[in-house]
Amino acid sequence: MALDSAKKREIIAKFGNDENDTGSPAVQIALLTERINQINEHLQKHKHDHSSRLGLLKLVGQRKRLMRYLKKKDHDKYLQVIAELGLRDRV
């Protein structure tokens, strides 16, 4: 269920400062969002997969904390990231 390297490089190129920027909050939020979307699709088919559901909740919480941090540190980048990813401003 992990992201393939081509998709990961594409996300890093879109949200990162350079091709090696994997630690910035914007890149981490984008990668987590992609994983969350994949797990969500999986759970649509496999409704009784409770271990994946718990993993999904953990990823959502991690993304929420990163979004809160990014909103506090760089509000303009935060607004750009949520607009591109289609997320709501609920943090």
C-alpha positions in Angstrom: 0.0 0.0 0.0 3.0 2.3 0.1 3.4 5.0 -2.6 5.5 4.1 -5.6 8.7 6.0 -6.1 7.5 7.8 -9.3 4.4 9.2 -7.5 6.5 10.2 -4.6 9.0 12.1 -6.7 6.1 13.9 -8.5 4.7 15.0 -5.2 8.1 16.1 -3.9 8.7 18.1 -7.1 5.4 19.8 -6.8 5.5 20.8 -3.1 9.2 20.8 -2.2 11.8 23.4 -2.6 14.0 21.1 -4.6 14.1 17.4 -5.5 15.7 16.4 -2.2 13.3 18.3 0.0 11.4 15.5 1.7 11.2 16.9 5.2 9.3 20.2 4.7 5.8 20.2 6.2 4.2 20.9 2.8 5.8 17.8 1.3 4.9 15.6 4.3 1.3 16.8 4.2 1.0 16.0 0.5 2.5 12.6 0.9 0.3 11.8 3.9 -2.8 13.0 1.9 -1.9 10.6 -1.0 -1.6 7.7 1.4 -4.8 8.6 3.2 -6.6 8.7 -0.2 -5.2 5.2 -1.1 -6.3 3.7 2.2 -9.7 5.4 1.9 -10.2 3.7 -1.5 -9.1 0.4 0.0 -11.6 0.7 2.8 -14.4 1.4 0.3 -13.9 -2.2 -1.0 -12.9 -3.9 2.3 -15.3 -2.5 4.9 -14.3 -4.8 7.7 -10.5 -4.1 7.6 -10.3 -2.6 11.0 -6.5 -2.5 11.2 -6.3 -0.4 8.1 -8.9 1.9 9.5 -6.8 2.4 12.7 -3.8 3.2 10.5 -5.9 5.7 8.6 -6.9 7.5 11.7 -3.2 7.6 12.8 -2.2 9.2 9.5 -5.1 11.7 9.6 -3.9 12.8 13.1 -0.3 13.1 12.0 -1.4 15.2 9.0 -3.6 17.4 11.2 -0.6 18.1 13.5 1.6 19.0 10.5 -1.1 21.3 9.1 -1.4 23.0 12.5 2.4 23.5 12.5 2.5 24.8 9.0 -0.4 27.2 9.6 1.4 28.7 12.6 4.8 29.0 10.8 4.0 29.9 7.2 0.3 30.8 6.7 0.7 31.6 3.0 2.3 28.2 2.2 -0.5 26.6 4.3 -3.2 28.2 2.2 -1.4 27.2 -1.0 -1.1 23.6 0.2 -4.8 23.2 1.2 -5.9 24.8 -2.0 -3.9 22.4 -4.1 -4.8 19.3 -2.2 -8.5 20.2 -1.8 -8.4 20.1 2.0 -10.6 22.1 4.4 -9.2 24.7 6.8 -10.3 23.1 10.0 -7.1 23.3 12.0 
